[in-house]
Amino acid sequence: MNVEGKDIRGREALDKETPIATAPARRFTLLPSIYGALVLAFFTVVLWNLLSELGWLLMLLYLAILLACGISAPVRRLESWRVPRAAAILIVFFAIVAIAVGLMVYAVPPFFGQVGNYVDNAPTYIERLKDLQARWTEWEDQYPELISLREQGSELVGGIGQWTTDLVLELPGVIATSIFGLFSVLTFAFLFLMTWERLRALILSLIHPRYRELTISVLDDMGGRLGAYLRAKVIVMTVVGVWVYITLVLLDSPYPLLATIVAALMEAIPRIGPWIGRVAIVLATVPIGWEAVAIAVVSHVIIENIKGYWLSPLVEGHQVDIHPLTAFISVIAGGILFGWIGALVAVPTAAAIQVLFEQVLIPWRHRQLAPAEAEWAKRHSGDDTPSPSR
């Protein structure tokens, strides 16, 4: 009995000592996980800073991919006419470069002339605003609620002067950077198209054979949607730009080309862009009178309705099927993260992500839920069946 009592007491002592002995071991086993999390956080911060520094380059590469997807359809059309792929790519790019150079030769001198004219006349416009402000002060005696609007007008006058100064100082650098970025995008897009077959084979070699067919479908669908979006936007921008230019020329606006370029480029930004273009049209017609402003605004509203109800559905079809709320949120998110360029590429990015959801994530989730759905249907299959009568 004494031996058994000693064994029992020994086991009890061992049980009491075990948690004390294993607690440090458990703490030590957590150390690798903590160190791994710290290392992962460190590399995440480093990668984020690196991407921030290379943001401009990454954006140029993305624009090049978008351009390559847009011109892939003309390249395939030339290939269907038995033109070699390299020759087809060269023909399309020579056409694009020729159009770009022609537009620059035609548009750059008048553009600078109109910008210079606007800068020269800016003091006159500011004086007109000051005269309006003085008259407004007289009306405030009869309508005190106009005081707040006068204060906003004063801020507007100061803002126009500051904006004019910034425009004169920054415009040459902005134009030089834009030209460099344009030719960089063209170069990247050309190289991307020339090496796409090898890049595609490399991507597929890294994918499990079971998923290669799905990968090809996703890549083709992404490229098709991005290309359709780019081609549709180019057509819409061209039509709206021609409409605005003709309207401003007929109204004898002193800045038709300047306002047309802004209005056409802003068509690339959904929802918000046309309103920015409308502001440029108003500023271009203010010097010739408020009647011209009203006519120009009504004309722009007409072309926007034509674009929304007929032109965009015709040129886009159902190839870029994005919900308006998704497009609006993506534009705001892109603008916050990457500025105006992010707003430009937000919608095609959302279209590409939507392809991943439609072809990869949603089917994968459905496969995961299939057993649960079958079990649920099996359990509740008898709920709707009538009970046997006794």
C-alpha positions in Angstrom: 0.0 0.0 0.0 2.8 2.3 0.8 4.4 1.7 -2.6 1.1 2.4 -4.3 0.6 5.6 -2.2 4.1 6.7 -3.2 3.3 6.1 -6.9 0.0 8.0 -6.6 1.7 10.9 -4.9 4.5 10.8 -7.5 2.1 11.0 -10.4 0.2 13.9 -8.7 3.5 15.7 -8.3 4.4 15.0 -11.9 1.0 16.3 -13.1 1.5 19.5 -11.0 5.0 20.0 -12.4 4.2 19.4 -16.0 2.4 22.7 -16.9 5.3 24.6 -15.2 7.8 22.6 -17.2 6.0 22.9 -20.6 5.1 26.6 -20.4 8.5 27.9 -21.4 8.6 25.4 -24.2 5.3 26.7 -25.5 6.6 30.3 -25.3 9.7 29.3 -27.3 7.6 27.7 -30.0 5.8 31.0 -30.6 9.1 32.9 -31.2 9.6 31.7 -34.8 6.0 32.8 -35.6 6.6 36.2 -34.1 9.9 36.7 -35.9 8.3 35.5 -39.2 5.5 38.1 -38.8 8.0 40.8 -38.1 10.1 39.9 -41.2 7.0 39.7 -43.3 5.9 43.2 -42.1 9.3 44.6 -42.8 9.4 43.3 -46.3 5.8 44.5 -46.9 6.9 48.0 -45.9 10.0 47.8 -48.1 7.9 46.5 -51.1 5.3 49.3 -50.6 8.0 52.0 -50.6 9.6 50.5 -53.7 6.3 50.4 -55.5 5.7 54.0 -54.5 9.0 55.1 -55.9 8.4 53.1 -59.1 4.8 54.2 -59.4 5.3 56.3 -62.6 7.2 53.4 -64.3 4.5 50.9 -63.3 1.8 53.2 -64.6 3.6 53.5 -67.9 3.8 49.7 -68.1 0.1 49.4 -67.4 -0.8 52.0 -70.0 1.4 50.1 -72.5 -0.5 46.8 -71.7 -3.8 48.7 -72.1 -2.6 50.1 -75.5 -1.3 46.7 -76.6 -4.7 45.2 -75.8 -6.4 48.0 -77.7 -4.5 47.5 -81.0 -4.4 43.7 -80.8 -7.6 43.6 -82.8 -6.2 45.5 -85.8 -3.1 43.4 -85.7 -5.2 40.2 -85.8 -7.2 41.6 -88.7 -4.0 42.2 -90.7 -2.8 38.7 -89.7 -6.1 37.3 -91.1 -5.0 38.9 -94.4 -1.9 36.8 -94.3 0.4 39.6 -93.2 3.2 38.4 -90.9 2.7 39.3 -87.2 5.8 41.4 -87.0 4.9 43.3 -90.2 1.3 43.8 -88.9 2.5 45.2 -85.6 4.9 47.6 -87.4 2.1 48.8 -89.8 -0.3 49.5 -86.9 2.4 51.3 -84.9 3.6 53.4 -87.8 0.0 54.5 -88.3 -0.4 55.4 -84.6 2.9 57.3 -84.5 2.1 59.1 -87.7 -1.3 60.2 -86.3 0.3 61.3 -83.0 3.0 63.3 -84.8 0.5 64.9 -87.2 -1.8 65.9 -84.3 1.2 67.4 -82.4 2.4 69.4 -85.5 -1.2 70.6 -86.1 -2.3 71.2 -82.5 0.8 72.2 -80.5 1.5 75.7 -82.0 -2.2 76.8 -81.8 -2.4 75.2 -78.3 0.6 77.3 -77.1 -0.8 80.3 -78.8 -4.2 80.0 -77.1 -2.5 79.3 -73.7 -0.4 82.4 -74.2 -3.4 84.4 -75.2 -5.3 83.2 -72.1 -2.4 84.1 -69.9 -2.1 87.6 -71.5 -5.8 88.2 -71.0 -6.0 86.8 -67.5 -5.6 90.2 -65.9 -8.6 91.5 -68.0 -10.7 88.6 -66.8 -9.7 89.2 -63.3 -10.6 92.8 -63.6 -14.1 91.8 -64.9 -14.5 89.6 -61.9 -13.5 92.5 -59.6 -16.0 94.8 -61.3 -18.7 92.1 -60.8 -17.5 91.9 -57.2 -18.0 95.7 -56.7 -21.5 95.6 -58.2 -22.2 92.6 -55.9 -21.2 94.8 -52.9 -23.9 97.3 -53.9 -26.5 94.5 -54.0 -25.5 93.3 -50.6 -27.2 96.3 -49.0 -30.5 95.0 -50.3 -29.8 91.3 -50.0 -27.5 90.5 -47.0 -27.5 86.8 -47.8 -25.2 87.5 -50.8 -22.3 88.3 -48.5 -21.2 84.6 -48.4 -21.3 84.4 -52.2 -19.1 87.5 -52.4 -16.5 85.9 -50.2 -16.5 82.8 -52.4 -16.1 85.1 -55.4 -13.0 86.7 -53.8 -11.5 83.3 -53.3 -12.2 82.4 -56.9 -10.4 85.6 -58.2 -7.4 84.7 -56.1 -7.5 81.1 -57.3 -7.6 82.1 -60.9 -4.5 84.3 -60.5 -2.6 81.5 -58.7 -3.7 79.0 -61.3 -2.5 81.2 -64.1 0.9 81.6 -62.5 1.2 77.9 -61.9 0.2 77.2 -65.5 2.9 79.4 -67.0 5.6 77.9 -64.8 4.6 74.2 -65.0 3.2 73.9 -68.5 6.5 73.3 -70.4 7.6 70.6 -68.0 4.2 68.9 -68.1 4.2 68.9 -71.9 7.7 67.5 -72.0 6.9 64.8 -69.5 3.7 63.9 -71.4 5.6 63.5 -74.7 8.2 61.4 -73.0 5.6 59.2 -71.4 3.7 58.9 -74.7 6.7 57.6 -76.6 7.6 55.3 -73.6 4.2 53.8 -73.6 4.4 53.3 -77.4 7.8 51.6 -77.0 6.6 49.3 -74.2 3.5 48.4 -76.1 5.4 47.5 -79.2 7.8 45.3 -77.3 4.9 43.7 -75.4 3.1 42.8 -78.6 6.3 41.4 -80.2 7.1 39.2 -77.3 3.5 38.2 -76.2 3.7 34.7 -77.5 6.8 33.9 -75.5 5.4 35.7 -72.5 2.2 33.7 -72.7 4.1 30.4 -73.1 6.2 31.3 -70.0 3.1 32.1 -67.9 1.4 28.8 -68.9 4.6 26.8 -68.1 4.3 28.1 -64.5 0.6 27.0 -64.2 -0.6 23.5 -63.3 -1.8 21.7 -66.4 -5.2 21.4 -64.9 -5.7 25.2 -64.9 -4.0 26.1 -68.1 -7.2 26.2 -70.1 -8.8 28.4 -67.5 -5.7 30.7 -67.5 -5.9 31.1 -71.3 -9.6 31.9 -71.1 -9.0 34.5 -68.3 -6.1 36.2 -70.2 -8.1 36.3 -73.5 -11.2 37.7 -71.7 -9.1 40.4 -69.9 -7.4 41.4 -73.1 -10.7 41.5 -75.0 -12.4 43.7 -72.4 -9.4 46.1 -72.0 -9.1 46.4 -75.8 -12.8 47.0 -76.3 -12.8 49.7 -73.6 -9.8 51.5 -75.1 -11.1 51.5 -78.6 -14.6 52.6 -77.4 -13.1 55.5 -75.4 -10.9 56.6 -78.4 -14.1 56.7 -80.6 -16.1 58.6 -78.0 -13.3 61.1 -77.3 -12.9 61.8 -81.0 -16.6 62.3 -81.6 -17.1 64.6 -78.5 -13.9 66.5 -79.4 -15.0 67.2 -82.9 -18.5 68.3 -81.7 -17.0 70.7 -79.1 -14.5 72.1 -81.5 -17.1 72.9 -84.2 -19.4 74.4 -81.6 -16.7 76.7 -80.2 -15.4 77.7 -83.6 -19.0 78.6 -84.7 -19.3 80.7 -81.5 -16.0 82.4 -82.3 -14.4 81.4 -79.0 -10.8 82.5 -78.6 -9.8 79.1 -77.1 -11.5 76.4 -79.2 -8.6 74.0 -79.3 -7.6 74.4 -75.7 -11.1 73.6 -74.4 -11.6 70.8 -77.0 -8.4 69.0 -75.8 -9.5 69.2 -72.2 -13.1 68.2 -72.9 -12.0 65.2 -75.1 -9.4 63.9 -72.6 -11.9 64.2 -69.7 -14.2 61.8 -71.6 -11.8 59.0 -70.5 -12.9 59.6 -66.9 -16.4 58.2 -66.4 -19.1 60.2 -64.6 -16.8 63.0 -63.3 -14.8 63.7 -66.5 -17.6 65.3 -68.6 -18.3 67.8 -65.9 -14.7 68.9 -65.8 -14.8 69.2 -69.6 -17.9 71.4 -69.3 -16.1 73.7 -66.9 -13.3 74.2 -69.6 -16.0 74.9 -72.2 -17.6 77.5 -69.9 -14.2 79.2 -69.3 -13.5 79.2 -73.1 -16.8 81.0 -73.9 -17.0 83.5 -71.0 -15.0 86.1 -72.9 -17.6 86.3 -75.7 -20.7 86.6 -73.5 -23.1 84.7 -71.4 -25.3 83.8 -74.4 -22.4 81.9 -75.9 -21.8 80.2 -72.6 -25.5 79.0 -72.5 -25.3 77.8 -76.1 -22.0 75.9 -75.5 -23.3 74.2 -72.4 -26.5 73.1 -74.1 -24.5 71.8 -77.0 -22.3 69.8 -74.7 -25.3 68.4 -72.8 -26.8 67.3 -76.2 -23.6 65.4 -77.2 -23.4 63.8 -73.8 -26.9 62.5 -74.1 -26.2 61.2 -77.6 -23.1 59.5 -76.2 -24.9 58.0 -73.3 -28.0 56.7 -75.1 -26.6 55.8 -78.5 -22.8 56.1 -79.1 -21.4 54.3 -76.1 -23.8 51.3 -76.3 -23.1 51.1 -80.0 -19.3 51.1 -79.8 -18.9 49.2 -76.5 -21.8 46.7 -76.7 -21.7 44.3 -73.8 -17.9 43.7 -73.9 -17.2 46.0 -70.9 -20.2 45.1 -68.6 -19.5 47.1 -65.4 -22.1 48.3 -63.0 -22.2 52.2 -62.8 -21.6 52.1 -59.0 -18.6 49.9 -59.5 -17.2 52.3 -62.1 -17.8 55.3 -59.9 -16.1 53.8 -56.9 -13.2 52.6 -58.9 -12.7 56.1 -60.4 -12.6 57.7 -56.9 -10.3 55.0 -55.6 -7.9 55.3 -58.5 -7.9 59.1 -58.2 -7.1 58.9 -54.5 -4.3 56.4 -54.9 -2.6 57.5 -58.2 -4.1 60.9 -59.1 -5.7 61.7 -62.4 -3.9 58.8 -64.2 -5.3 56.4 -61.7 -8.8 57.8 -62.4 -8.1 57.2 -66.2 -7.2 53.5 -65.8 -9.7 52.7 -62.9 -12.5 51.4 -65.1 -10.4 49.0 -67.2 -8.7 47.8 -64.1 -12.1 47.1 -62.5 -13.1 45.2 -65.7 -10.0 43.0 -65.5 -10.7 42.3 -61.8 -14.3 41.5 -62.6 -13.0 38.8 -65.0 -11.1 37.2 -62.2 -14.2 37.2 -60.0 -16.5 35.8 -62.7 -14.2 33.1 -64.0 -12.1 32.2 -61.0 -13.3 33.3 -57.6 -17.1 32.8 -58.0 -16.8 29.3 -59.6 -14.2 28.3 -56.9 -16.6 29.4 -54.1 -19.5 27.5 -55.8 -17.4 24.3 -55.8 -16.7 24.8 -52.2 -20.4 25.3 -51.4 -21.6 22.4 -53.6 -21.3 19.7 -50.8 -23.1 22.0 -48.3 -25.8 22.8 -50.9 -26.3 19.1 -51.6 -26.5 18.3 -47.9 -28.9 21.1 -47.3 -31.1 20.0 -50.2 -31.0 16.4 -48.9 -32.1 17.5 -45.4 -34.9 19.7 -46.6 -36.1 17.6 -49.6 -38.9 16.1 -47.5 -40.2 19.4 -46.1 -42.4 20.1 -49.1 -43.6 16.5 -49.5 -47.1 15.9 -48.0 -47.2 13.6 -45.0 -48.8 10.2 -45.7 -52.5 9.9 -44.6 -53.3 7.5 -42.0 
